[in-house]
């Protein structure tokens, strides 16, 4: 079988017209180049070069072989260089799926961090519902997903980042600010702002109220955590939200206290597809994402 070394020796002789100069380019001996060309001619069953005392010239068969093989060799070299660029993070694309709040708060910080450390690495970010993240990561549409996921999800590997706990978010002047923790039953006379039933957080909120023996009668229901925080800041009520809502506070006049009896917690994880080998870019981005999440979200147990 023809091998790559033989083709590269052929290329060097064609371009330089001389076996000794070809050997210098390839950092081998002239005899090594001659043997490679001889073996190549033997495999093809014909001479590729006419050798004179002054120059080495292609035969007709050599011209045909050169026309067919040298462009392919150039493609191989470009492919090798592209793979090396990818491995060295001189290029590459990492696609990340995250819930809207994390997409709006954590991922911009990640873009900045990656831009400093790996300026040629590109990120593509999509904020989607948590129910869409797992199938899209599993199917290879995204390399990384972040959020809270069911423990029995198949086909994904997860890396624990932090524990997320349900908390009550309040105005700075609210009486709850004077205590370290708030029991669920203390919400009985509050104007409670919740997320809508499309959110998994709403289900946990209902569990908290039911365990405390309270009926849940939301004063307001909203789709987005940003909206709930704005309503709290305006004095419309108190909001039951996860710890990672801290990432969206950004100077708002809002505080938070953990809810107890019961304490309801979830795991925030970074997920990747189990049956796919992570790209160099994915491997580089994951620890940066984990670091930023832990910086922006306090872990309250």
N, C-alpha and C positions, 0 to 999 in steps of 0.2 A: 504494500500500500504506500502511496505517496504520502510523505509527512511534511509538516510545516517547515522544518529546517531545510529540507531540500528546496522547497519553493522560495524561501527567503534567500538561499544561496543563488538560486536562479535569478531572482529579482536584482540582487546586488551586481551580478555579472552583467545583466542586461543594461543596468543603469550606468555602470562604470566602465564597461567594455574591457575589463581586465581582471584576471583571477586574483592577482596579488592585492590590488586595491579593494576588491570585494572582500578578501580575507581580512584586511585592515578594518574595514567598516564593521564586519561581523565579529571582530576580535577573536579570530581563529587562524589556523594555518592555511597556507595556500593549498597544501595537500588535502586538508579537510574539505575545502571548497571543491576541489577537483573530484574527490571521492563522492561528494554529495551529488554533483552534476552527473558523474558517470553512473551512479545508481539510479538517478532520475531517468536518464536516457535509456538505461537497461529496462526499467519498468515500462516506459512508453514504447520501447522497441524502435527507436529512431534517434538520430543525432539532433540536438537542439542548437548547437553552435558549430560554426566553421572557425577553426583556430588557425591564425596566421602568426608570423613572428611579430607583427606589429599590433594586431587587434583581434578581438574575438567578436564575431558577428553572428547574428541569428540566422539559422536556416529557415526555409519556408515553414517547416514543422515547428521550429522555435517561435516564429512569428505568430502562428496560430495559437500555440500554447500560451504565449505571453498575453495575447489579446483576451484569452478566456480566463486565465488564472490571476493575473496581476490586479485587475479591479476587485476580484474577490478577496485577495490578500489585503488590499486597502480597506475593505469593509471589515475584515477581521480585526485589523489594527485599530480601526475606529471603535469597534465594539469593545475591544479590550480596554481602550482608553476611557470609554464611557463607564465601564464597570469599575475601573479604578477611581474615576471621579466620584462615582456613587459611594464606593467603599470609604473614600477619604473625605466624604461630605462636601466635595466641591460642587455637587449637584444633588438633586433628589427632591422628592415630594412626599410629605406625610399628611394624610387626610385624617381629621379628627372630628368626631361627633360628640356633642355635649348638650345637656339641657339648656334652655334659654338663659337662665341666670348665670350658670358657669360660663356659657358662651359669651355673655356680655361683660363678665368681670374678670375671670381667671385667664381666659384665652388671649385677650389683648396683652396682658403681662407676659404670657408665654411667647407671643410674637416678638415682643421687645427682647426677651432673653435669648431666644434662638437667633435673632438678628445680630446680637452681639457676639455670640459664641460660634455660630455656624452661618455666616452671612449669605452663603449660596444655597442654603437649604430652604425650600419653600414649604409653607404650611397652608393647607386648605381646611377651612373650618365651617362646620354646619351646625346650627343650633336646632335641635329636633327634640321631640318628645322622647322620654326614656324608653317607651315601648318600641321605638324604631331603632334605637341604637344597637341593641344586641344583634338583630338579624342583619343589619348593614355591616357590622364588624365581622360577623360570622361569614358573610358572603363575599367579603373582600372589598366592599365599596369604601370602607374606611379602615385605616390601619389601627387606630386607637379610638376607644370610647371611654368617657368618664361619666360617673353618676352612681346611683344606688340601684343594684340589680338583685333579682331573686337568686338565692343560693343554688337552685337546681337548674340554672340555665346551662344547656349543653353546648359544646363546641367552642367554648371561650376559656381563656386563662385570665385570671384576675389577680391584680396586685393591690392589696389593701393600702389605702392612703390615710384615712382617718375615720374615727367614729363620729357619726352625725346624730345629734339628739334634738328632739322637739323642744322648742323654747317658746316663751311668750315675749313678744317684742312690744315695747311700751314707749310712751313719751318720757323724756328725761324727768318731768315733774310728777310722774305717776307714783303712787304709794308703793307699788311693787319694787321700785328701785332701791328701797331701804332694806330689802331682804336679799339673801343670797340665792334662795330657791323659792319657787311658787308651786303650791300643790294645785292639781287640776280642779279640785273642788272650790278653790278660791276664785275660779272664773265664773261662778254661778251668777254674779251680779254685774258682769262686765259686758260691754258691747264687743263681741268677738268677731274678728274678721278672719275668714278662712279662705283657702283655695277651693276651687270648684271640684266636683266629684271626678273630673278627668284626671286629677292629680293623685298620686299614691299618698301624698302627704295628708290629703283629706281623709283617707281611710284610717291612717294612724291617729288623726285628730279625733275621729269618731270613736276609736278604741279607747283613747284617753278619757273622753267624756263618759263613755259607757262604764269603764272600770271605776271611775269616781262616782258613779251613780247619778250623773247629771244628764239631762236632755241637751242635745246640741241644737241650738236655734241661732244660726249665724245672723249677726247684724248685717254683715255684708259678705258677699262671695265674689272673688276675683280670680282671674286666670293666671296672673303673673305675680311673682314675689315682689318685683319692683313696685307694682301698684299697691300691694298690701302695705309696704313700708311707707309709701307716700301718704296713705290714708292714716297710718299710725302717727306719723309726724304732724299731720294736720289736726289730730285730736279726735278722729272719727271712731277710735276704739283701740283694742289691743289685738295683735295678730299671732296666731299659732303657726310657726314656721320652723324650718330646720336650721341647724347651726350654720350651715353654709350660706344662709342669708346675710351673715356678717360681711361676706365679700362684697355685698351691694350697699353697705351703709354709707361709705364714702363721705363722711362728715355730716351725715343726717343727725338731727336731734332725736335719736332713737337709741334706746338701750334694750338689753335682753336679759332674761333670767331663765335658768333651766326649769323645766316642769317636772315635778316629782309625784310619786304615788298615783300612777306608775311613771317610771322613767323609760321613755320609749326611744330606742336608738336604732340606727341603721349603719351600714358600712358604705362609705364612699370608696369606690374602686376604679382603677384604670384597667380596662379590658383590651385584650387582643385575641385574634382568632387562633384557636389551638392548633389547627392543622396547617398553619402558614408560618414559614420561617420569617421572623421580623427582619425588615430591611435595616441597613445601617442607620438610616435616618430615624426610624422608629426606635431603635435601641438608644439613640442619642437623645431623643425628645422625652422619653418616659421619665427619666430621673429629674429633668428640669420641670416637667409638669407636676410631679409629686412634690418637689421642693416648693413651688409657687403655691400649690393648694395648701400646704401646711403653714406657709407664711400668712396667707390671707384668711384662713378659717381656723379659729381656736378649737382645740379638741377638748370638749367638756364632757366628762364622764359622770 
